[in-house]
Structures are given as structure tokens and as C-alpha cells.
Amino acid sequence: MHIILALYDKLSKLELRKRRDQLMWILLPFISGSIQKNSVSNFLPMFKLFDLLHPEQEPLKLPDCNNTSSLRQPFQQMAPICIWIHLMKKVRAENMNISRPLPTALKNHHEYAFLLYFYTCNYITLQFITFHIFLSFLQHLVMSNTIMSMNLGNDFRNI
């Protein structure tokens, strides 16, 4: 995580925030890939980087997913909350006592990610249940036709 500390040192002197989403987008694969193999203590400098890059006291606007001019932009704007969720999951998995509040700037992004996850899981669950109900219904139809044709024998005719 020396790279994160080096980034923090450089960025704290420049106070640049214009491309912070792109920076987090670049860091996301690095963090999501290495967080499973390392202790959460290696990732604590990320919290300093969050403080530096997201100092706003008001929640940021959600990305505009309908804007077709740049399809990458909504993904980049969600990268910081994805990193935050990775870090907090790792903190819980290691039973560390880090009471770190969500940066206010990312509040809307966190709620959006939660709702997206919640509705996606519920939609998939609903589709799964609907599919099984449909299969049960088909099975019932097949079984009832087989039983009916067995009971009525050859005299059963459709009119």
C-alpha cells in the first residue's frame, strides 16, 4: 500500500479532485484483487485517500446512467463506493474494530448501490421462484394428463 501513501502525499500538495473518480476507477481492480490476499491493515491508507478526495459535506449527485455521451463515466463515479464496500467487508471479515463513517459525499452512491443490489437479488429470486412455480405447473399438467389418459383408456376423445 505504499503506492496509496505516495498518491496521498502527492495529491495532498496539489489539492486536485477533478479526476478523483478516474483515479478510484484505476485503483478498484488493484484493491479488489489484492484485498482477499492481504490484511485490512494494509489498506488503512485508503481511508486517508477517501478523506482527501471526498471532503464534501453534502452528498454528491448520482451518475447519469442515461447520458450516452460517455458510458464509462457512471462506472467511474461508482468506483469509490465499490472500494469503500470492499474495505468495510474486509474490516468485518477480520473482526476489526474500525468505526469509520461513510464519507458524506458518497451517501447517495452507497444508497444507490444498496438498492441496486437489493432489487437485483430480489428480482433474481423472484425469477427463480417464478421459474420453479412454472416447472411445477408443467409437471402437474403432464402428470394429470398422463393419469387422466390412463384412467379413461382408449375411449377418451376430444370433441
Long-range contacts (C-beta under 8 A, 24 or more apart in sequence): 1-42, 1-43, 1-44, 1-45, 1-46, 4-43, 4-45, 4-46, 4-48, 4-49, 5-45, 5-48, 7-49, 8-45, 8-48, 8-49, 8-52, 11-49, 11-52, 11-53, 12-52, 17-53, 20-53, 20-54, 20-80, 21-73, 21-76, 21-77, 21-79, 21-80, 22-76, 23-53, 24-53, 24-76, 24-79, 24-80, 24-83, 25-75, 25-76, 25-79, 27-79, 27-83, 28-79, 28-82, 28-83, 31-83, 31-86, 31-87, 32-82, 32-83, 32-86, 35-86, 35-87, 35-90, 39-94, 40-87, 40-90, 40-91, 40-93, 40-94, 40-96, 40-98, 41-96, 43-87, 43-90, 46-83, 46-87, 47-87, 47-100, 50-80, 50-84, 50-103, 51-103, 53-80, 54-80, 54-103, 54-105, 54-106, 55-105, 56-103, 56-104, 56-105, 57-104, 58-104, 58-105, 59-104, 59-105, 59-106, 59-107, 59-108, 59-109, 60-105, 60-106, 60-108, 60-109, 61-108, 62-108, 62-109, 62-112, 77-109, 78-109, 78-112, 78-113, 80-106, 80-109, 81-106, 81-109, 81-110, 81-113, 82-113, 84-110, 85-110, 85-113
